[in-house]
């Protein structure tokens, strides 16, 4: 379910956080789904428990999971963004994409053409 590339410049906790976020957002991890215990996941991935704990803390701070003593960590109820929040997040993502496309030397048409292929 979760894989960590120790050769990646992305820190392991961030790889875990990003992968779990993607699983939650896609619905593969449904509301109330229980995440592996910190020690269990750390052992499975060959990482220090503190690394997994940091990923879980960041997920909890973002409201994606809820951690309770003796009950473990579960996927939080999904909060639907308002229309204004959705527009703001989309604008931010579009800006990031446009900056990346320009940095790669792509034209606007080339950047726009890439979207349907990835959709």
C-alpha positions, 0 to 999 in steps of 0.5 A: 500500500505504501512504498518509500524510496530511501534514495529519493530527495523527498523525506520518507515522512513526506512520501508517507504523508503524500501517499496516504493523502492520495489514498484518502482523497481517492476514496481508497481509504474510506472514512473510518478506515484504520491505518496501520499502527505506527510501529507496524508500518515503520517495521514494514517499511524499515523506518524509524517509528518517529518517521511514521509518527511525523507523517501521521501527525501532519495528516492529523494537523491537516484534518485527514486522520484522527488519532486516539490512544488505544483506538489507533489512527483512522481516516477522518470524516471528509469535509467537503470544501465550499465552492469558494474554497474549491475555486481557490484551490483550483486557482492555486493548482493552476498557478503552480502548473503554469509556473512549472510548464513555463519553467520547462519551456512549454508553450501555453498550448503544449501545457493545455494539451497535456491536461486531457492526457493526464485526466 
